[in-house]
Amino acid sequence: MAKQTVAEQFVDILVRAGVRRLYGVVGDSLNPVVDAIRHALVTAGPSAPERPSWTRWRR
């Protein structure tokens, strides 16, 4: 299993905590977090019951 980045760990914690919305200004410093959110969406799949609503924009 590959090691997780800090951004991926951050997104995992947010999902487990039940976060449904994430606000912020996307830019250079947040690009790894945005990539981790996209990756979480792809790995969660459209039928995952714990899929956060803030991943819907990727559909």
RADAJO-V286925 format. One record per residue. N is the residue number from 1. RES is the residue in one letter. PSI is psi in radians with two decimals (NA if undefined). Layout:
<<N | RES | PSI> <N | RES | PSI>>
This chain:
<<1 | M | 2.32> <2 | A | 2.61> <3 | K | 2.53> <4 | Q | 2.56> <5 | T | 2.94> <6 | V | -0.70> <7 | A | -0.73> <8 | E | -0.69> <9 | Q | -0.71> <10 | F | -0.80> <11 | V | -0.72> <12 | D | -0.74> <13 | I | -0.74> <14 | L | -0.76> <15 | V | -0.80> <16 | R | -0.52> <17 | A | -0.14> <18 | G | 0.30> <19 | V | 2.29> <20 | R | -0.40> <21 | R | 2.57> <22 | L | 2.11> <23 | Y | 2.54> <24 | G | 2.91> <25 | V | 2.03> <26 | V | 2.32> <27 | G | -2.96> <28 | D | -0.77> <29 | S | -0.39> <30 | L | -0.03> <31 | N | -0.70> <32 | P | -0.60> <33 | V | -0.75> <34 | V | -0.73> <35 | D | -0.69> <36 | A | -0.64> <37 | I | -0.78> <38 | R | -0.75> <39 | H | -0.70> <40 | A | -0.63> <41 | L | -0.79> <42 | V | -0.74> <43 | T | -0.47> <44 | A | -0.61> <45 | G | 2.85> <46 | P | -0.30> <47 | S | 0.13> <48 | A | 2.26> <49 | P | -0.46> <50 | E | 0.24> <51 | R | 2.09> <52 | P | 2.58> <53 | S | -0.41> <54 | W | -0.02> <55 | T | -0.04> <56 | R | -0.49> <57 | W | -0.33> <58 | R | -0.20> <59 | R | NA>>
